Amino acid sequence: MDEAGDESTWLCFADFLTASSRVLCVVGAGLSAPSGLATWRGTNGLWNDISLKELASPKKFKEDPVTVWNFYGDRILESLAAQPNAAHYALAALARWHGEWWTINQNVDGLLEQTEHPASSLLDIHGTLKNVRCTTCDYNINVATPHDIPFLLSLSNADSQSRSAVLAELPHCPKCANLLRPGVVWFGERLAAGAPDNVDEWISEERIDLVIAAGTSLEVFPAAEWVDTARTLGASLAIIDTDHRLGDRLDENDWFFQGDIAIILPRIVQLLTP
């Protein structure tokens, strides 16, 4: 069903969501696409470039920190310049409205954290670009502006055109002088926010009635596996995405909302809180 679909289906979904005792929401880069940030997968996804996938590893950072920091420095600057969109605020409203709601956030842009989404029910399993930490000691810093990490300022010249940094410009720890690194989870590293143990525990505690997959390809593990596990235990699935192919995953008691997530999520909020 698209964003302008049959009203009865929208109302049916709203009734089901209202009656659901526990809701698991898994969100991906599609949530931040209306804010102007590139998705990691999809037609123009960043991960479609195999060489970029190789950047997201401790091994690559050790071998070539300049290339890794050039890439992630640009991503940090883009995230700092972006603002939460209507989908972020609607998701936060849903999380506040429902008493047993958990959001598994695969994004690292920090936009959902700028809303009033309850921190107690938000798991940033891939870390965040807005934290930079030492590779050796316990030093870390939250990044609110490029001035917090002067290296970021070096990525743009006076004409605001991107340029590459050199080794001497990379950020170093003020405590131990070793290299700093982005506070994201790279391939081969353990997930952040206590995952996967706390997610596995929450899923097994009690039946989940509804899983919402919003702006995610459902291709990234373990998030995709958590969705499958909840469905195996009886949960219905609602997918919100622009990719019509995701509709092939649905069963009879599932929903597919195809279209602009920044329109669909606010509409769901309006149905629940008239």
Solvent accessible surface area in square Angstrom, and as a share of the most:
residue,aa,sasa,rsa
1,M,63,0.28
2,D,76,0.39
3,E,50,0.22
4,A,85,0.66
5,G,21,0.20
6,D,86,0.44
7,E,83,0.37
8,S,70,0.45
9,T,44,0.25
10,W,0,0.00
11,L,86,0.43
12,C,71,0.42
13,F,1,0.00
14,A,6,0.05
15,D,99,0.51
16,F,69,0.29
17,L,0,0.00
18,T,83,0.48
19,A,86,0.67
20,S,6,0.04
21,S,62,0.40
22,R,8,0.03
23,V,0,0.00
24,L,0,0.00
25,C,1,0.00
26,V,1,0.00
27,V,0,0.00
28,G,4,0.04
29,A,20,0.16
30,G,19,0.18
31,L,0,0.00
32,S,2,0.01
33,A,44,0.34
34,P,60,0.38
35,S,27,0.17
36,G,68,0.65
37,L,26,0.13
38,A,55,0.42
39,T,41,0.24
40,W,47,0.16
41,R,67,0.24
42,G,48,0.47
43,T,126,0.74
44,N,132,0.67
45,G,6,0.06
46,L,35,0.18
47,W,26,0.09
48,N,85,0.43
49,D,68,0.35
50,I,113,0.57
51,S,63,0.40
52,L,35,0.17
53,K,75,0.32
54,E,104,0.47
55,L,11,0.05
56,A,4,0.03
57,S,24,0.15
58,P,57,0.36
59,K,141,0.60
60,K,54,0.23
61,F,16,0.07
62,K,179,0.76
63,E,109,0.49
64,D,44,0.23
65,P,19,0.12
66,V,34,0.20
67,T,54,0.32
68,V,0,0.00
69,W,0,0.00
70,N,26,0.14
71,F,18,0.08
72,Y,7,0.03
73,G,0,0.00
74,D,40,0.20
75,R,36,0.13
76,I,0,0.00
77,L,39,0.19
78,E,74,0.33
79,S,3,0.02
80,L,33,0.17
81,A,83,0.64
82,A,10,0.08
83,Q,117,0.52
84,P,15,0.10
85,N,19,0.10
86,A,51,0.39
87,A,0,0.00
88,H,1,0.00
89,Y,114,0.43
90,A,8,0.06
91,L,0,0.00
92,A,1,0.00
93,A,24,0.18
94,L,3,0.01
95,A,6,0.04
96,R,121,0.44
97,W,90,0.32
98,H,20,0.09
99,G,79,0.76
100,E,84,0.38
101,W,7,0.03
102,W,35,0.12
103,T,0,0.00
104,I,0,0.00
105,N,1,0.01
106,Q,20,0.09
107,N,8,0.04
108,V,17,0.10
109,D,13,0.06
110,G,8,0.07
111,L,0,0.00
112,L,2,0.01
113,E,73,0.33
114,Q,89,0.39
115,T,15,0.09
116,E,126,0.57
117,H,14,0.06
118,P,41,0.26
119,A,89,0.69
120,S,100,0.65
121,S,13,0.09
122,L,22,0.11
123,L,11,0.06
124,D,32,0.17
125,I,0,0.00
126,H,35,0.16
127,G,11,0.10
128,T,36,0.21
129,L,4,0.02
130,K,33,0.14
131,N,25,0.13
132,V,0,0.00
133,R,93,0.34
134,C,3,0.02
135,T,61,0.36
136,T,94,0.55
137,C,43,0.26
138,D,112,0.58
139,Y,48,0.18
140,N,80,0.41
141,I,43,0.22
142,N,113,0.58
143,V,4,0.02
144,A,79,0.61
145,T,61,0.36
146,P,38,0.24
147,H,133,0.59
148,D,51,0.27
149,I,6,0.03
150,P,96,0.60
151,F,9,0.04
152,L,2,0.01
153,L,79,0.39
154,S,25,0.16
155,L,1,0.00
156,S,48,0.31
157,N,67,0.34
158,A,110,0.85
159,D,108,0.56
160,S,95,0.61
161,Q,117,0.52
162,S,83,0.54
163,R,97,0.35
164,S,76,0.49
165,A,4,0.03
166,V,87,0.50
167,L,107,0.53
168,A,95,0.74
169,E,59,0.26
170,L,5,0.02
171,P,13,0.08
172,H,90,0.40
173,C,5,0.03
174,P,98,0.62
175,K,131,0.56
176,C,48,0.28
177,A,72,0.55
178,N,60,0.31
179,L,37,0.19
180,L,5,0.03
181,R,13,0.05
182,P,0,0.00
183,G,12,0.12
184,V,8,0.05
185,V,35,0.20
186,W,6,0.02
187,F,106,0.44
188,G,88,0.84
189,E,49,0.22
190,R,161,0.59
191,L,32,0.16
192,A,31,0.24
193,A,53,0.41
194,G,46,0.44
195,A,0,0.00
196,P,38,0.24
197,D,87,0.45
198,N,46,0.23
199,V,0,0.00
200,D,70,0.36
201,E,106,0.48
202,W,25,0.09
203,I,8,0.04
204,S,85,0.55
205,E,110,0.49
206,E,107,0.48
207,R,134,0.49
208,I,4,0.02
209,D,24,0.13
210,L,0,0.00
211,V,0,0.00
212,I,1,0.01
213,A,0,0.00
214,A,0,0.00
215,G,7,0.07
216,T,10,0.06
217,S,31,0.20
218,L,11,0.06
219,E,104,0.47
220,V,35,0.20
221,F,133,0.55
222,P,30,0.19
223,A,3,0.02
224,A,7,0.05
225,E,91,0.41
226,W,9,0.03
227,V,3,0.02
228,D,73,0.38
229,T,53,0.31
230,A,1,0.01
231,R,54,0.20
232,T,116,0.67
233,L,97,0.48
234,G,33,0.32
235,A,8,0.06
236,S,13,0.09
237,L,1,0.00
238,A,0,0.00
239,I,0,0.00
240,I,0,0.00
241,D,20,0.10
242,T,94,0.55
243,D,39,0.20
244,H,123,0.55
245,R,154,0.56
246,L,14,0.07
247,G,23,0.22
248,D,124,0.64
249,R,96,0.35
250,L,45,0.22
251,D,99,0.51
252,E,168,0.75
253,N,108,0.56
254,D,21,0.11
255,W,27,0.10
256,F,23,0.10
257,F,0,0.00
258,Q,58,0.26
259,G,16,0.15
260,D,56,0.29
261,I,10,0.05
262,A,20,0.15
263,I,85,0.43
264,I,0,0.00
265,L,1,0.00
266,P,31,0.19
267,R,56,0.20
268,I,1,0.01
269,V,26,0.15
270,Q,124,0.55
271,L,47,0.23
272,L,25,0.12
273,T,73,0.43
274,P,158,0.99
